[in-house]
């Protein structure tokens, strides 16, 4: 019956030569999590989340350590059974409290943080492993391996062993192996965490390039906001086992709905003050008009990004959103300078300013927080 769990074994051995993929999930791979929960030792790791990832979308589960993102990925993969709720892919029920379909029958490929390449196999043999396990004809295996090695720019390295590859090359080999079997869903668990900063930045764009080439539904776990902003169509910010906010990178960055999301995505100042009106907050003699959100209660928090704070040696002449301050710290970062400015009442603001603005600590300065960049946050 459509939508029911396929009638296949819960587990299978590697001796099995033919996997019944035609009886598994449909070709469309929309991922749906419905009231999904998982606890360990009485503590919720995933706490009743609902999420829909459309077919062909690259979604990043983003959050700090312990927020539940990796447990969510393992629930999708079938490595973990839910306490409550469901995992559906393409409309088919894959996981519930009553029964969980084994990972090998889910049309999914997973790239682990450690890459998990077979050390005794060459790159080509690693990529071919899953195809041979499925009993594909030798010529078809060769054709697919050659094609995916070309796309991942590994053709010249096909005869090398993993120990002879750089970190970035190992990462591409792990991706090639995952893509070769043509999964309907690709799962990536902190895939770039073992790389140095420059290589990690390069591989962000590589993952995005490969996704654009194949358009598999992809779930990518990371704690790195730059990775999420670079690679994702959809960012899912998690905290304490729950989803704080889900949306496009631009929506998450420009329109955070909570204090946690505002502070976790991009550098921001969080200012707390007394509510004067639904769009106005006062603190330390600074009156802030806000163009986004509405204040409720007697106190509220306002978010403004570091690069949105304006600094000048002269007063801005605005009735609101401007104040005098003193430079506490200045750091030269090449493309800009990072300032810490103290207002008269003790509130401190961070601001990114052009490198031409070179002011020593102790210098008097004026700050302006444009109303269109001030965002009122939910508690």
C-alpha positions in Angstrom: 0.0 0.0 0.0 1.3 3.5 -0.8 2.9 5.2 2.1 3.4 1.9 4.1 6.8 0.6 5.1 8.2 -1.7 2.3 8.2 -5.4 3.1 12.0 -6.0 3.2 14.2 -7.2 5.9 15.3 -5.0 8.8 18.9 -5.9 8.1 21.0 -7.6 5.4 24.5 -9.0 5.1 27.1 -7.9 2.5 26.8 -11.4 0.9 23.4 -10.4 -0.5 24.0 -9.7 -4.2 20.9 -7.9 -5.2 19.2 -5.1 -3.1 15.4 -4.8 -3.8 15.5 -1.1 -4.4 12.5 -1.3 -6.7 10.5 -2.2 -3.6 11.9 0.7 -1.4 11.2 4.4 -1.5 9.9 6.2 -4.6 12.3 8.1 -6.9 11.0 11.4 -5.5 13.0 12.0 -2.3 11.2 14.6 -0.3 12.2 14.1 3.3 9.6 14.6 6.0 10.1 14.4 9.7 6.9 14.3 11.7 7.0 14.9 15.5 10.3 13.1 15.6 11.8 12.4 19.0 14.8 10.5 20.5 16.1 10.5 24.0 19.1 9.0 25.7 19.2 8.4 29.4 15.9 10.3 29.8 17.4 13.4 28.1 15.9 14.4 24.8 18.4 14.5 21.9 15.7 15.3 19.4 12.5 16.8 20.8 9.4 16.4 18.7 10.7 18.1 15.5 8.7 18.7 12.3 10.6 19.4 9.1 10.0 19.1 5.3 13.0 19.0 2.9 11.7 19.3 -0.7 13.0 16.9 -3.4 16.4 18.1 -4.8 17.1 20.5 -2.0 20.4 20.7 0.0 19.4 21.3 3.6 22.0 22.1 6.3 21.2 21.1 9.9 23.2 23.8 11.8 23.8 24.2 15.5 26.3 23.8 18.3 27.5 20.5 19.7 24.7 18.6 21.5 21.9 20.4 19.6 20.5 17.1 18.1 21.6 17.6 14.5 23.7 14.4 14.2 21.0 12.3 16.0 18.5 13.7 13.5 20.7 12.6 10.6 21.1 9.1 12.1 17.3 8.9 12.4 16.9 9.8 8.8 19.6 7.2 7.8 17.9 4.5 9.9 20.9 3.9 12.2 18.7 5.0 15.1 15.1 4.1 15.8 12.8 7.0 17.0 11.0 7.0 20.3 8.1 8.8 18.7 7.3 10.3 15.4 8.0 9.3 11.8 10.6 9.6 9.0 9.0 9.6 5.5 10.9 9.9 2.2 9.0 10.3 -1.0 5.8 9.7 0.9 6.9 6.3 2.1 7.1 5.6 5.8 10.7 4.5 6.6 10.8 4.9 10.4 8.3 4.9 13.2 8.3 3.6 16.8 6.9 0.3 15.6 9.3 -0.5 12.8 12.4 1.0 11.2 13.5 0.1 7.7 17.2 -1.0 7.6 19.7 1.6 6.2 20.7 -0.5 3.2 17.1 -0.4 1.8 16.7 3.4 1.9 18.3 4.5 -1.3 20.6 6.7 0.8 24.3 7.3 0.8 26.2 8.7 3.8 29.6 10.4 4.0 31.0 10.2 7.5 33.2 12.7 9.3 36.1 10.2 9.1 35.4 9.5 5.3 35.5 5.7 6.1 37.4 4.8 3.0 38.8 1.2 2.7 42.5 1.7 3.2 43.4 -1.5 1.2 41.5 -0.4 -1.8 42.4 2.2 -4.5 40.3 5.2 -5.1 38.6 3.5 -8.1 38.0 0.3 -6.0 36.5 2.3 -3.2 34.1 4.1 -5.6 33.2 0.8 -7.2 32.5 -1.1 -4.0 28.9 -0.2 -3.6 28.2 -0.9 -7.3 29.8 -4.4 -7.1 27.9 -5.1 -3.9 24.7 -4.5 -5.9 25.8 -7.1 -8.5 26.1 -4.7 -11.4 27.7 -5.9 -14.6 31.5 -5.1 -14.8 31.2 -2.7 -17.8 28.4 -0.7 -16.1 30.6 -0.5 -12.9 33.5 0.8 -15.0 31.3 3.3 -16.8 29.9 4.7 -13.6 33.3 4.8 -11.8 34.9 6.6 -14.7 32.1 9.2 -14.9 32.0 10.0 -11.2 35.8 10.2 -11.0 35.8 12.7 -13.8 33.1 14.8 -12.2 34.9 14.8 -8.8 38.3 15.5 -10.5 39.9 12.3 -9.3 40.5 10.5 -12.6 44.3 10.9 -12.4 44.3 9.6 -8.8 42.2 6.5 -9.4 45.0 4.1 -8.7 46.1 5.7 -5.4 45.3 4.4 -2.0 43.6 6.6 0.6 46.8 6.9 2.6 48.4 8.5 -0.4 45.8 11.3 -0.7 45.5 14.7 0.8 42.5 15.4 3.1 40.6 17.2 0.3 41.2 14.3 -2.1 40.0 11.8 0.5 36.9 13.9 0.9 36.2 13.9 -2.8 36.8 10.2 -2.9 34.2 9.7 -0.1 31.8 11.9 -2.0 32.4 10.0 -5.3 31.7 6.7 -3.6 28.5 8.0 -2.2 27.3 9.5 -5.5 28.3 6.5 -7.6 25.4 4.4 -6.4 23.0 7.2 -7.5 21.2 7.6 -4.2 17.9 9.4 -3.8 19.1 11.0 -0.6 22.7 12.0 0.3 23.6 12.4 4.0 26.8 14.3 5.0 27.9 14.2 8.7 30.4 17.1 9.4 32.2 16.2 6.2 34.8 19.0 6.3 35.7 19.1 10.0 39.0 17.3 9.5 40.3 19.8 6.8 42.4 22.9 7.3 40.7 26.3 6.9 41.7 27.0 3.3 40.8 23.5 2.1 37.5 23.6 4.0 36.6 26.8 2.2 37.4 25.2 -1.2 35.4 22.0 -0.4 32.3 24.1 0.5 32.1 25.2 -3.1 33.0 21.7 -4.4 30.0 20.2 -2.4 27.7 22.8 -3.8 29.0 22.2 -7.4 28.4 18.5 -7.1 24.9 19.1 -5.7 24.1 21.4 -8.6 25.3 18.7 -11.0 23.2 15.8 -9.5 20.4 17.5 -7.5 20.1 14.8 -5.0 18.1 15.6 -1.9 20.9 16.3 0.6 21.0 16.6 4.4 24.3 18.1 5.6 25.2 18.4 9.3 27.6 21.1 10.3 28.3 23.5 13.2 30.1 25.9 10.8 27.8 28.7 9.7 30.0 29.6 6.7 29.6 26.1 5.4 25.8 26.3 5.8 25.6 29.8 4.2 27.8 28.6 1.2 26.3 25.3 0.5 22.6 25.2 1.6 19.3 26.0 -0.1 17.7 25.5 3.3 19.3 26.1 6.7 17.7 24.4 9.7 19.0 26.0 13.0 18.8 23.6 15.9 19.2 24.2 19.6 18.4 21.8 22.5 17.0 19.1 20.3 14.5 21.5 18.7 14.3 23.6 15.5 14.7 27.3 16.2 14.2 28.4 12.6 14.3 27.0 9.1 14.7 29.1 5.9 16.9 30.2 3.1 20.4 31.5 4.1 19.3 35.0 3.3 16.1 34.7 5.4 18.0 33.2 8.4 20.6 35.9 8.3 18.5 38.9 7.6 15.3 37.9 9.6 16.3 35.9 12.7 13.3 35.1 14.8 15.0 34.4 18.1 18.0 35.6 20.1 19.7 32.3 19.6 19.4 32.4 15.8 20.6 36.0 15.6 23.7 35.3 17.7 24.6 32.0 16.1 24.4 33.1 12.5 26.9 35.9 11.8 28.3 38.5 14.2 25.7 40.5 15.9 25.0 42.8 18.9 22.2 41.8 21.2 20.9 44.9 23.1 18.3 44.6 25.9 16.2 47.6 26.9 12.9 49.0 28.1 10.0 49.0 25.6 8.7 52.5 24.8 6.5 51.5 22.0 6.0 48.4 19.8 8.9 49.4 17.6 11.0 51.4 20.1 13.4 50.3 22.8 15.5 52.5 25.2 18.8 51.6 26.8 21.6 53.7 28.3 20.1 56.9 27.0 20.0 55.4 23.5 16.6 55.2 21.9 16.3 52.6 19.2 13.7 52.6 16.5 13.3 49.2 14.8 11.8 48.4 11.4 11.4 44.6 12.0 9.4 42.8 14.6 7.1 44.0 17.4 8.0 44.3 21.1 5.8 42.6 23.7 6.0 43.1 27.4 8.1 45.7 29.3 11.5 44.7 28.0 12.9 43.5 24.6 16.1 42.6 22.9 17.3 44.2 19.6 19.8 42.6 17.2 22.1 44.6 14.8 24.9 43.0 12.9 28.5 44.3 13.4 28.8 45.5 9.9 25.6 47.5 10.1 26.8 49.7 13.0 28.1 53.0 11.6 31.0 54.9 13.3 32.1 58.5 12.8 34.1 61.2 14.5 31.2 63.6 14.1 27.6 63.4 15.5 25.1 61.9 13.1 22.4 64.4 13.9 19.7 61.8 14.3 17.0 62.1 17.0 17.1 58.3 17.6 19.5 55.4 17.1 22.6 57.5 17.6 24.8 58.0 20.7 28.3 59.0 21.8 30.8 56.4 22.9 34.5 55.6 23.5 36.7 53.1 21.6 37.6 50.2 23.9 39.5 48.0 21.4 40.5 48.1 17.8 41.7 45.1 15.8 43.1 45.3 12.2 41.8 42.4 10.1 43.1 43.4 6.7 39.8 44.1 4.8 38.3 45.9 7.8 38.8 46.9 11.4 36.9 45.4 14.3 35.9 47.9 17.0 34.6 47.5 20.5 32.8 50.7 21.6 31.4 51.5 25.0 28.4 53.8 25.4 28.0 56.2 28.3 25.9 53.7 30.4 28.3 50.8 29.9 26.7 49.0 27.0 29.3 47.8 24.6 28.9 47.4 20.8 31.1 45.6 18.2 31.3 47.3 14.8 33.1 46.5 11.6 34.6 49.6 10.0 36.7 50.4 6.9 40.4 50.0 7.5 40.8 53.7 6.7 39.1 54.5 10.0 42.0 54.1 12.4 41.1 55.1 16.0 43.1 54.3 19.1 41.5 53.0 22.3 40.2 55.9 24.4 39.1 57.9 21.4 35.7 59.5 21.6 33.4 58.4 18.7 29.8 58.5 17.6 27.7 55.4 16.7 24.6 55.1 14.6 22.4 52.1 14.4 20.1 52.4 11.3 16.5 51.6 12.1 16.2 49.4 9.1 18.9 47.2 10.5 17.5 46.9 14.1 15.5 43.7 14.6 13.3 43.1 17.6 13.7 39.5 18.8 11.4 37.0 20.4 12.3 36.0 23.9 
